């Protein structure tokens, strides 16, 4: 799933795989930012508010 939102207050393109909880973050221009396995609270924030923090 692709979610346009914010990461630490910065615009970002977010990819989330609910099967593996893998979270991949790109800068708005498409360059790689970071990736990691999201925890339960992070997943809730991402799906309800479009942001990880």
C-alpha positions as CSV (number, residue, x, y, z in Angstrom):
1,X,0.0,0.0,0.0
2,X,1.2,3.5,-0.8
3,X,0.5,6.4,1.6
4,X,1.3,10.0,1.0
5,X,1.9,11.7,4.3
6,X,4.5,12.9,6.7
7,X,7.5,11.5,8.5
8,X,8.8,13.6,11.4
9,X,7.0,16.6,9.9
10,X,8.4,16.2,6.4
11,X,6.4,15.3,3.3
12,X,7.1,11.7,2.3
13,X,6.0,8.8,0.2
14,X,5.4,5.8,2.4
15,X,5.1,2.1,1.4
16,X,3.7,-0.4,3.9
17,X,3.3,-4.1,3.5
18,X,0.8,-5.4,6.0
19,X,1.9,-9.0,5.5
20,X,5.4,-8.4,6.7
21,X,4.9,-5.0,8.5
22,X,7.8,-3.6,6.3
23,X,7.7,0.2,6.1
24,X,9.7,1.9,3.3
25,X,10.0,5.6,3.1
26,X,11.0,7.8,0.1
27,X,11.6,11.5,-0.2
28,X,8.9,13.3,-2.3
29,X,11.3,13.1,-5.3
30,X,11.4,9.3,-5.0
31,X,14.9,8.9,-3.5
32,X,15.3,6.4,-0.7
33,X,15.0,7.7,2.9
34,X,14.7,4.6,5.2
35,X,13.1,1.2,5.8
36,X,12.3,-0.9,8.8
37,X,9.8,-3.3,10.3
38,X,7.0,-1.2,11.9
39,X,5.6,-1.9,15.4
40,X,1.9,-2.1,16.3
41,X,1.7,1.6,17.5
42,X,3.5,2.8,14.3
43,X,1.1,0.8,12.1
44,X,-1.9,2.4,13.8
45,X,-0.5,5.9,13.3
46,X,0.3,5.2,9.7
47,X,-3.1,3.8,8.8
48,X,-5.2,6.3,10.8
49,X,-3.2,9.5,10.4
50,X,-0.9,9.0,7.4
51,X,2.2,9.5,9.5
52,X,4.6,7.4,11.4
53,X,5.4,10.0,14.1
